[in-house]
Amino acid sequence: MRDLIIIGGGPAGLTAGIYASRARLDVQLLEMTAPGGQILVSDLVENYPGFPGGISGGELMERMAEQARRLDLSIAVGEVTSVDFSGPLKKLALSDGKKIETKTVIIATGATPRKLGVPGENRFYGRGVSYCATCDGPFFRDKVVVAVGGGDTAVQESLFLTKFAKKVHLVHRRDALRAARILQERALGNDKLVMEWDSVVTSINGNDDVESVTVKNLKTGKARELAADGCFVWVGIEPNSGFLKDAVKLDEQGFVVTDATMATSAPGVFAAGDVRNTPLRQVATAVGDAAIAAMSAEHYIETMK
């Protein structure tokens, strides 16, 4: 039986593992594939402190994983399919049939961007298709991009893109934005932001990188091709929390609800990173969450003695 099991091997999971290992906890990290998470697909991370020249997502995660291994963090491949947090010992069931018991758990399974499901979206992911303006917006300086969505996030991120791109086509399936009024006013008053009302993206096109986006008007049925260097999609994100079911409190969107110590509604269970209900989803915030979660787990174990 372990002191701590960390579910997820992205920035939050690896950071939690580093802190827990330094605290001399008997800890194991479970990751479905290789450690790294969503950030692996980013060619360049420029906003993570300590790397003034930027660093690729893959290299940053490899450095985190190497640091964790040097501290003898046990990293294993495993997919958690169900949990039981009802007792003092937390029980995890894995897809290979294994059962694990542990004193504490940190959930760091992240979230997955909701996709459009159109041709070219998967092919150009990381090569023009993005779900994060903060991460990738600076790469589109003086270029033309297409953005998709009409809610607060889509409008906020599109406005952020106008700091770099010379033109942003915002594609929305309705004839009015769903974002807050103040955001609508800013968007409609921005000369770099071109509204594509009553429209949907039907395909993302190109050779090696994105070169154009096909947009269809839902009222007229007409399709046209917009020349573009990138396509940013904000039609929602989905937390990787399906395996939790009723084990911890989730918000309406399925994100794990935590307090300031990263504690969930289940004693001894903590959450960090994109899977929790946080206002910002970045590597820096995931790392901060994880440090708090690991220390909270250590303190919880102390109370069990």
Sequence and secondary structure as in RCSB ss.txt:
>XXXX:A:sequence
MRDLIIIGGGPAGLTAGIYASRARLDVQLLEMTAPGGQILVSDLVENYPGFPGGISGGELMERMAEQARRLDLSI
AVGEVTSVDFSGPLKKLALSDGKKIETKTVIIATGATPRKLGVPGENRFYGRGVSYCATCDGPFFRDKVVVAVGG
GDTAVQESLFLTKFAKKVHLVHRRDALRAARILQERALGNDKLVMEWDSVVTSINGNDDVESVTVKNLKTGKARE
LAADGCFVWVGIEPNSGFLKDAVKLDEQGFVVTDATMATSAPGVFAAGDVRNTPLRQVATAVGDAAIAAMSAEHY
IETMK
>XXXX:A:secstr
 EEEEEE  SHHHHHHHHHHHHTT  EEEEESSSTTGGGGG S B SSTT TT B HHHHHHHHHHHHHHTT EE
EE  EEEEE SSSSEEEEETTS EEEEEEEEE   EEE     TTTTTTBTTTEES HHHHGGGGTT EEEEE  
SHHHHHHHHHHTTT SEEEEE SSSS  S HHHHHHHHT TTEEEETTEEEEEEEESSSEEEEEEEETTT  EEE
EE SEEEE S EEES GGGTTSS B TTS B   TT B SSTTEEE GGGB  S  SHHHHHHHHHHHHHHHHHH
HHHH 
